[in-house]
Amino acid sequence: MYDPVIRHKAIENFVQKIENLSLKRKYWRFRADKWYGGIATADCVGCGLLCKFCWVHDDLMYKPFKLGEFYSHEEVSKRLLAIAKKHHFMQLRISGGEPTIGKEHLIKLLEILDSENYTFILETNGILIGDDRAYAKELSKFKMLHVRVSLKGCNENDFFRLTGANPKGFILQLKSLENLKNENVDCHPSVMVSFSSRESLNSLIERLNEIDKSLAKSLEIEELILYPHVVKRIKRFGLKYKTGYLPNRIPQELI
């Protein structure tokens, strides 16, 4: 068992550096993607959780110090905007890792993009936002921002089983939603349900209702995508899933 907050902060040492007086963050690719109806995506390196169902490959998960290249916030913004303009997208995001690692880099990136006519979707596990309400306050400056908090299961037991992290991490995930709502940041939760019971999902909905009724109403159901390397990983960990989709058979309404 590991402490998810400590691990997030430790990963930061591997994925950002100062170069030529500029703070840079590691990314492993930039791409046009189909999700949200079309979105320009920057895939960052490094996450403080070790999710046993994660779609990234093992080297990215376990060796963030070996992969990717460092980019300044100016370089990331230029690449995202170029992709968006080429494909006529109106949405931008960071995915592929945990974008809240390296707060200064993220805030500077958002400051540049805030003047553009796009929606920025911040996909996060919420751990660092739950640990520090001031993080949510800083994010509240950006009106083009929408935060998607990806819950790792429906409760503390699910969280531990799926991530191997201290179950308190799940409470921090819920706390991040509370902090974001208290700071009037546009947000919604999603939840990986492929390993959870219907009863657990119903209990989660009740907990979200207690924080803010809008969170329960906007809850996004996330299900396993059966990429070959993901199937191998969950077998390695002895996980059994209840639902999942082959990569070429994802229902259109979920894309």
N, C-alpha and C positions, 0 to 999 in steps of 0.2 A: 504494500500500500504506500502511496506517495501523497504528499501534500500538493494539491493542484495549484495553489497560489505560489508556493515556493518554486515549483517547477516552471510555471509561466515566467517568473522573474529570472530564473536561471537561463532559460532558453534565450532571453533577450541578449545575453552576452555573446551568443553565437550568430545572431541574425541582424545585428546592427553595428555600425562602426562610424567613426568620424574620419573622413578622407578629404584632404584639401579644404579643411574648415567647414565641410558639409556633412551633415548627419545622413547616413545612408542605411537602407533596410534591404534585406535579401528577398528576392523574388525568383521564381523558377520559370515562369512563362507569362505571356500576355496573349489574350485570345478573344475572339468573338464567340459568344456562346448562346445556346437556344433558350436557356431558362428565363423566366419572367417575360417571355415573348420576345427575347432578344436583348442581350446585355454585354457591354464591354467589360472584360474581366482581367484583373491582375491577380495571379496566384502567388501568394507570399509563402515563404519558407518558415516552418517552425510553429509548433502548437504545444501548449502546456498539458494537454490531455493525450492519452494513448488509447484512443477508442478502438476497440477490437473489430469494429465494422467499418472503419474509415475507408474512404475510397482512394486515398493517396497511397502510393507505393511505399514499401517498407523503408527504402533508403531515405525518402523524404521525412518519414515519421521518426526514424531512429538515428539518422545522421544529418541533422540540419547544418552542421558545421562543414559538411563536404559538398553540398549541392547548392545551386543557385548563384546569382550574381547580385552585387550591391547596386542599388539605384537611389538617387536622391528623390525627394518628393516632387521636384520639378520634372524630373525624367519620367516618373510614374504618371503624372498628370498628362504629360504630352502623349505618352503611349496610349493611355485610356481614351483621351479625346480623339486621337487619330483613328482608333478602331471604331469609336462611336460614330464619327462623321462618315467614315467609309461605308458603314453598314446601316446608316440612318437609325441608329439606336438612340433612345432617350434616357437610358439607364446605365449606370456604372457600378462596379462593385470590386471588392477584394475578397478572394476566396482561397482555397487550397491550403490554408493554414489559419492561424489565429491573428487577425489584423490588429487586435488591440495590444498585442505585444509591440513595444516601441511607440508609446503614446505620443511623444513629441513629433515623430515622423508622420503619424496618422493625422494629428491635428493640423500640421502644416500642409499636408496634402488636401485636407478638407477645406482649409482656408483658400487655397487656389481654386478648387472646384466649386466653391460656394457661389462664385460670381458667374458660373456657367449655367445654362438652362437645361440642367439634367437632374435626375433623381439619383442619389448615391445610396446604395443598399449595403449596409455594414453587416456582414454575416459573422456572428460571434457566438462563442459558447457562454459569454457573459461573466466568466469567472472574475476577471479583473474589474469589471464594472460593478459587480456585486460586492467586491472587497473594498471598493473605494467610491463612495457616492460622488466625490469631486470629479471623477472621470465622467459620470453622467452629466454633471453640470457643465463641463467643458464641451461635451457633445451637443448640449442644448443650444449652442450658438449657431448651429447650422440648420437652416430651415429646409434645405434640399435633402437632408439626411433622413433615412428610414433604417431602423435597427431591427434585424431579425435575430432573435436569441434562440439558438438551437439547443433544446433540452435533450440530455442524453438519457433517455428513458423517462418513466413516469413518476419515479420516486427515488429515495436514497438507495434502496437496495438495487434497483435497476442501474443506477448511476455507477455504483461500485462494481457490479457485475460486468458492465459494458466498458468501463474505463480503467478499472483497477485502482482508481484514486479514492482518497478518503471520502466517504459519503457526504461530508459537510459541503463538498463541492456542489451538490445538487441544491442545497439551501442557498449557496451563493448564486447559482443560476436564477433561482426564483427572486433573490434579493436584487439582482441586476434589473429585472423587470420592474420591481418596485421603485428602485432608484431612478430608472428612466422615466417612469410615469410621474414620479414626484417632481422631476425636472422638466416635465412637458416635452419629452423627446418622443417623436413618432416611432412606435415600435409594435412588434407582435412576436409571440412565441411560436416556435415549431417544436415538434417532439418526434423522436424516433420511436415508433410503436411496434416494430417488427418482432421485438423480443418480449413484449409486455402483454399482460392480460387486459381484457375489456374493463374489468373491475379497477385495475390500476389506472387506466386512462380516465375513468369516471372520477376517481379520487383526485387525480391531477386537476381535472376541470374544476372541481370544488375548491381546491387550493388557489387556483388562478382567480376564481370568482372572489375569493376573500381579499386578494390584492387589488384587483380592479376588474369589474365585470366585462369590460371591453377586451381584456386579455383572453378570457374564456371564449368569447364570441369569435375572436380572430385567430384562435389556435389553428395552426397548420399541421396537418398530419403528414409525417415524413416516414417513408418506408424504404426498406433495403433495396439497393440496386445491385444486382448479382454480377458485378464484374468478376472475371475469372480470379484475379488476385484477391478480391474480397472474399470470395467463396473459400479459397485456400486459407485465408487468415482466420475466418470464423470457425472453420473446421479445426485449425491448429489450436484454437482456444476452447474447443468443445462447446461452442454456442449453437443453439438450435433456434432457427427463426420461424416465425408463424406466417409472415407475409413477405413478399419480395417480388421484384420485377427484373426480367432480363433487360439488358441495356437497350435492345432494339424493340422492346414491347412495353415501354413506359406509356401509360395512358396520356393522351394529348392534354387532358385537363390538368395534369400534374406538372406539365412543363411550363 
